[in-house]
């Protein structure tokens, strides 16, 4: 079997660190969108005015050279698009025949409003004062200390836990 047979779980796992990406001067209440198609994401609010993201990329491939090519295609990005700060793992660039997981650690200003989008992987969020939206096909969701409205849209989940929400919660 080769990697192009559509069996992405075959091959060896190769892990690559994501160097920390920062976007300075984000302000105290930015709008942040996180796009991580597959993998776990942890978002924490802090008393800062920048957005930071780091983590690691896991690629399943037969050869290290193939995994390194995918790593080059799936660079972590933190970019400003108008008044929105976008964090994306760019996994869609790997193609459908390669299994890629990105596990992210994100720190945002405590006053941020955060929207998260993905397909598979767990989301953990804590200590933000703004609104929070989670949209995922299959995710465990753990939310703690959120000041704004919380909206969780997941088609399958082993757990959705929201504690200390100060506004409305919609599941």
Secondary structure, DSSP 8 states (H G I E B T S, - for coil): --GGGS-TT-SEEEEEEEEEEEE----SS-EEEEE-SBS-EEEEEES-SSEEEEEEEEEEESSHHHHHHHHHHS--EEEEETTEEEEE--GGGG-TTS-EEEEEEEEEETT-EEEEEEEES-EEEEEE-S-EEEEEEE--EEEEEE-S-EEEEEEE-S-EEEEEESS-EE-
